[in-house]
Amino acid sequence: MILGDIWTILRDCFLCSFYVYGYIRDLEEKVNTLSGKKVDLQAVYDGVNGRVQQARQDGYVPRPTVLHWLGDVQDADRNQRVDSLLQSGEDERAKLCLRGHCSWNCYSAYSVSSKVVRMTEVLQGLIETGNGFKDVADPPPPPVVEMLPKEITVGMESRLNEVWGYVQEYSVTIICLYGVRGVGKTTLLRNLNHKFSNAGHNFDRVILVESRTDVINIETIQLVLKYRLAIPNEVWDNKNQQGRAAEIFQRLSQRRFALLLDDLRGPINLAEAGVPVQNGSKIVYTTIMEDACNAMGDQMKFKVDCLLPDDAWNLFRLMVKDDVLNSHPDIPGLAETVAGLCGRLPLALITIGSAMASRRNRDAWENAVVELSNYPAEFPRMGDLIFPRLKFSYDHLSSETHKTCFLFCSLFLKNQLIRKDELVDLWIGEGFLRDSHKIALARMQGKSIIDSLICVCLLEEVQAYFGNYVKMHDMLRDLALWIAFQDEGNKILASKPENDKLIIERQSATWNEAVRVSLWSFLVTSLAPTPLSTPAPPSCPRLLTLLVRYTSMKEVPKGFFQLMPALRVLQWSRNGHLTKLPVEKGELINLRYLNLSDTDISQLPVEIKGCCQLIILLLDGTEKLTAIPKGLLSELSALQVFSRVPTDDYNDYESDEDKLSVFGVSVSSLHELESLKHIQDVSVVLSTLDSVQKFQSSSKLQSCIRRLIIETPESSSTSSITTMLHDGDFQNLQDLFISNCSMQYLTCLVKIPLLRFLFATNCPLLEEIIANHQAGQPIIGFTHLKQLNLNGLPELKSICGSAMAFPSLESIYVSQCQNLKKLPLNSQSGKRNTVLIGGEEWWNQLAWDDDATKDVFSSKFIPFSDFPNSNELEPCYTYEASVMKRYSIML
């Protein structure tokens, strides 16, 4: 037991002595190491301090950890201890003996050596920390608004103020600015960013994200937010997209911010970027795609349109400068013409104005007018700057069909109002659309394509006339002709009247090359090779579509159609002088669409029987056409659409029943239409008892009818008409015109699901439209009704006993209905700004359920006295004719 204790004591003493011995033996080395670490630390300090000073000069803010380290290195007490330890180490080194293996004072040597080791470790830690500083400073805190050079705002002040008003509305969170390229959306957004810097607001951060050359996506937005929110690299670099989104969300959710996104090219989920959509903050973005707006949730949509004429001229003047405009007395007038040819599009006004800013010669301006009118692609900067930017929307259309449909629209004149239904049927005729064997499905696809073109602003919907028409901006039409000229499969020959001359558009193919030809001018008197015509070459082998409208031609040269064996679409409407269409056997065998509406043609050539692929046959307004050859319709085995109804005003025929009767469809024609396997869409006039009875007995014709005019002077037909309307299946009927009928009620019309146009006139016994209905009970019906025209109904007392919603109603026209004392309306009826037209005496005697309803519709009433020309009030037979008349009145 005693021996064991002695051994333990001896062992511990030995180990302790060996441990102390190591410190004494290595004293000199440890002192030298501390001295070296002191030098190394000073070098690291100098490097870090130099970087900090440079960062300060660059406007960066040194990081607190770096400043704390610099202060630590310069700590006077520790530096004094280091120097003291080095001196003590030198003193102890002098006391070493036995060649440095021992000291005359072992305890003192061990104590100094151990302190030197500990201080060396402290200095090494400081060195490692200093060497670990990747960044010694951070960028300065980002400003609330990042300033950009102010953009030209001529003509945009009111737009900017309107958008700023939405920004200030607390309830508005997302604002969409959409419009065609070049219309000024980016300029508007940049000026909005600039306005934040000048106007008072309570936003903590205004962040502008621009696409530059790249598409704005989640990564783009996150990178800009990292910079604008000053997120350090060490925080950012170690996170994936989701982690970065969480970091952004954490920082933005503590702020009231405005995020401005320029040129979104599709819907984007901002939550994936970490952007909170919260009350008080704002998200404003621009896009050419209206459907991007629709996909971003509840928001305020703002369409950026072309400038007003005066604003457009002022912008153009700003670019050209007054000294150039005043350099010749003729230049101001020519300059106004050039500005007008820019279509009020800011991109064109700025680009072309800049190009003309040095032109002080009158001839240069006159030449500019000629070039922009006839050869726009050759004008400086058009082909390399304006058209490529406008072409972006075209390039990003979803299919080649969409692109071809867009190019097709350039066949119409500049500023031409294009009816959607007509455009779609032309596309069907060319074969652009799938399911062309089923006309309803093809039309559905066509209207979807129109909506797509509207969404990317390649077509403009004519809003004032309820979305039935579109038009193409002048610059976009020039773009389409420019693209088609370079596309072998879409080459177009287009003409226009100008200064009593027929001009062929410069970006046009020859007749021999053309796939589509458009001739619109009264100057066209013949298609034979004469000076006042547009001579056709010996052959047009590629021609698929020929549009000839508003010409002075009386007849077509014999054998003309032999030149175009591939022709599919022949649109020859609105040629009021045309009396003859010579078609020979074997011609037009590939024709799918034939429109002879509003011509003076007196007979259809029997040879049309050979058009075995004809899908659409339109003969509206052909009052000189006395009859359709018997057996012709039944030979058109592919026919799906047939229409022959008046296109003029009702009063044009009211006093001339014989004139109206020429439109009446014969019983034999009804039989032939009924026999057609593919017939799906029919529009006809029933003017005899026999035709009414035939129609009454044919469920197929009833299911196909789209526009129906019933004008029968025979009183015996009333019973048949009543039975037909009550028992018939009119699932596709849209327009109904009833005249000279002795019915008391039209209650059966409620069950016609798609009815959009109802005209009842000269029905002396008609007392109520919807009869035997209990007041206060809701009526489901007339949900698609757009126009209700009531004329010459002396016994009419009521339309319906209860108020109806009429969600699609555009107008109610009432004339010579003196006993109609109340309308089926309440304050919630007619959400589409319904217009009421009638006499002031009739209006003043109307009864209303409440003052709220009266107040709503008082502002929508238009008295006859507001129409100085009585022709403006003449009712029309169809909805399309009615809308066109209202458009012409507006012009």
Secondary structure, DSSP 8 states (H G I E B T S, - for coil): -HHHHHHHHHHHHHHHHHHHHHHHHTHHHHHHHHHHHHHHHHHHHHHHHHHHHHHHHTT-EE-HHHHHHHHHHT-HHHHHHHHHHHHHHHHHHHTEETTTTEETTHHHHHHHHHHHHHHHHHHHHHHHHHHT-S-SEE-----SB--------TTTHHHHHHHHHHHH-TT--EEEEE--TTSSHHHHHHHHHHHHHHS----SEEEEE--TTS---HHHHHHHHHHHTT--HHHHTT--HHHHHHHHHHHHTTS-EEEEEEEE-S---HHHHT----TT-EEEEEES-HHHHHTT-S-EEEE-----HHHHHHHHHHHH-HHHHTTSTTHHHHHHHHHHHTTT-HHHHHHHHHHTTT---HHHHHHHHHHHHH-GGGSTTIIIIIHHHHHHHHHT-SSHHHHHHHHHGGGS-TT--EEHHHHHHHHHHHT-SS-TTSHHHHHHHHHHHHHHHHHTTSSEE-GGGTTSEEE--HHHHHHHHHHHHH-GGG-EEEEEEETTEEEE-SS---TTT-SEEEEE-TT---SSSSTTS----S--TT--EEEEES---SB--TTGGGG-TT--EEE-TT-TT--B----TTSSTT--EEE-TT-------GGGGG-TT--EEE-TT-TT-----TTHHHH-TT--EEE----SBTHHHHT-HHHHHTTB--HHHHHHHHH-SS--EEEEEE-SHHHHHHHHH-HHHHHHEEEEEEE---TTHHHHHHHHHHH---TT--EEEEES---SB-GGGGG-TT--EEEEES-TT--BSS-S--TT------TT--EEEEES-TT--BS-SS----TT--EEEEES-TT--B-S--TTS-TTT-EEEE-HHHHHT-B-S-HHHHHHHHTTEEEGGG-SSGGGG--BSSHHHHHHHHHHHH-
